[in-house]
Each structure stands twice: as structure tokens, then as C-alpha cells.
Amino acid sequence: MEQAILAIVTKNCQLLVFRDVNYSQLAAEELARLALKLRVPVEICSENIVDTEVLDKLVRRISSPSDQQQRQILLLCGVYLEEQISVATRYMLAIGFDVYLIRDLIVPRIAENAHIHDQRLSQAGAVTTTMRQIWYEWFVTETDQASREILLNYRSI
């Protein structure tokens, strides 16, 4: 299926979720549970300050693009757009990931400034998407019937 090459499929995805212990984001946590059920690698980062040292450690825990023959998609969501998400996105783009921002699962600290950060990350090469679009692409490209059932029963979309 040629379209599957262009789609976000579970076999070439990894999920990186940024958490804040003082902010509960149930939708991102649900996505992480769904991803794990589908055997999509998930990494959760709870660091308040995401710098090069933290990002280097994260990259060592996930498959880097150079480890793979096919393109590697890194899905990002969580908190906060201006801080953890922005720094991680630019870093991961620089080392070769295709970065997709699940925008409806990303929390900005200051909502009225979110468009500035969205534009900057888009210009850097990140692709903005939604949880619904991720779900749909996973569902239509999934060949494993058990995984399709898991996706079909996912109720948070």
C-alpha cells in the first residue's frame, strides 16, 4: 500500500509526552496508554526544564532516526508549548526525526501567544496534527486485526 508510506503508521512512530506533576492532562495520558497497547514506543518526560542534557537522555531511550531504515516519526504532546515542546521539537528536528505535534494535546502556558510558537515550529519543519488525524491514519493503515479492534474501541476521539 503506497499510501501507508506517507501516512503515520504505528510501525514507524514513537510518542514523547511531556508532563507536569502540577497539571493533569488526561487526554495525553490516554494516548500514551493507547500507544502502548499498539506497541508504539512511549517516553514520558516530567522534567520542568528540558535542556540538551535531558534531550540527550531521551534520545538514548528512544530509537534515533539513524537506527532505522525507514523514516522515524516522533509524535509530541503535553506541556508546555513555549518551553518543553518548543525546545524538544527543534532538537528532534535537528537530529533527523519527522516531528508531528498533536496540537489538541499540547498545552500552552499563555494561550494568546500560542500562535507565535506554532508558526515558529512550523517554519522549523514540524507538522501540526490532531489526535483524531493520528487515530484515523493508524486505523486505516493497521493490518493487525487485534490492533484495529483496540483503535476501534478507543473512545476519546
C-alpha positions in Angstrom: 0.0 0.0 0.0 1.8 3.1 -1.2 -0.4 5.4 0.9 0.9 3.8 4.1 4.4 5.1 3.4 3.1 8.6 3.5 0.8 8.0 6.5 1.6 8.0 10.1 1.6 4.3 10.9 2.2 2.6 14.2 5.3 0.8 13.0 7.3 4.0 12.4 6.0 6.1 15.3 7.2 6.9 18.7 5.4 9.1 21.3 7.0 11.6 23.6 4.8 13.1 26.3 5.8 16.0 28.5 4.1 16.0 31.9 3.9 18.5 34.7 3.2 17.0 38.1 1.0 20.0 38.9 -1.1 19.8 35.7 -3.2 16.8 34.9 -3.7 16.2 31.2 -5.8 13.1 30.9 -6.1 13.0 27.1 -2.3 12.8 26.7 -2.1 10.0 29.3 -4.9 8.2 27.5 -3.0 8.5 24.2 0.1 7.1 25.9 -1.9 4.1 27.2 -3.4 3.5 23.7 0.1 3.8 22.1 1.5 1.2 24.5 -1.4 -1.2 23.7 -0.5 -0.8 20.0 3.2 -1.4 20.7 4.2 2.1 19.9 7.2 3.1 22.0 6.3 5.8 24.5 8.6 8.0 26.6 7.2 10.3 29.3 9.3 13.2 30.5 8.4 15.0 33.7 11.4 17.4 33.7 10.4 21.0 34.3 13.5 22.3 32.5 14.1 20.5 29.2 17.7 21.2 28.1 20.2 19.5 25.9 21.2 17.1 28.7 17.6 16.0 29.2 17.0 15.7 25.5 20.2 13.6 25.0 19.0 11.2 27.7 15.6 11.0 26.0 17.2 10.2 22.6 19.2 7.4 24.1 15.9 5.9 25.4 14.1 6.1 22.1 15.2 4.9 18.6 17.0 7.6 16.8 16.4 8.2 13.1 19.9 6.8 12.3 19.0 3.5 14.0 16.2 2.8 11.4 16.0 2.2 7.7 12.6 3.9 7.4 11.7 7.4 8.4 11.0 7.8 12.1 8.1 9.9 13.2 8.1 11.4 16.7 4.7 12.4 18.0 4.9 15.1 20.7 2.3 16.3 23.1 1.9 17.5 26.7 3.0 20.6 28.5 4.2 23.3 27.8 4.2 24.6 24.2 6.5 27.6 24.9 9.0 25.5 26.8 9.4 21.7 26.7 7.5 21.2 23.4 9.3 24.0 21.6 12.8 23.0 22.7 12.3 19.3 22.2 10.7 19.9 18.7 13.7 21.9 17.4 16.2 19.5 18.9 14.5 16.4 17.5 14.1 18.0 14.0 17.8 18.8 14.1 18.8 15.2 14.7 16.6 13.9 11.9 13.2 13.0 13.3 10.0 13.8 11.4 8.2 15.7 14.3 4.4 15.8 14.4 2.8 18.0 17.1 -0.5 16.7 18.3 -1.8 20.2 18.8 -5.0 19.4 20.6 -3.0 17.6 23.2 -0.4 20.4 23.7 -1.0 22.9 26.5 0.5 26.4 26.2 1.2 28.4 29.3 -0.1 31.6 27.6 -2.8 30.7 25.1 -2.9 34.1 23.4 0.8 33.6 22.4 0.4 30.1 21.2 0.1 31.1 17.5 3.7 32.6 17.7 5.2 29.3 18.8 3.0 27.3 16.4 4.4 29.4 13.5 8.0 29.1 14.6 7.8 25.3 15.0 6.0 25.0 11.6 8.8 27.1 10.0 11.4 24.8 11.6 9.7 21.8 9.9 7.3 20.4 12.5 3.9 19.2 11.3 0.9 20.1 13.3 -1.8 17.5 13.5 -4.7 16.4 15.8 -5.4 13.3 17.8 -8.3 12.5 15.5 -6.0 12.5 12.5 -3.4 10.3 14.2 -6.1 7.9 15.2 -7.5 7.8 11.7 -4.1 7.2 10.0 -3.3 4.5 12.5 -6.6 2.8 11.9 -6.7 2.9 8.1 -3.1 1.6 7.8 -3.2 -1.0 10.6 -3.1 -4.6 9.3 -3.2 -6.4 12.6 -6.9 -7.1 13.4 -6.4 -7.0 17.2 -4.8 -3.6 16.9 -7.6 -2.4 14.7 -10.1 -3.5 17.4 -8.2 -1.6 20.0 -8.3 1.5 17.8 -12.0 1.0 17.0 -12.8 0.8 20.7 -10.8 3.9 21.6 -13.4 6.4 22.8 -11.5 9.6 23.4 -11.6 10.9 19.8 
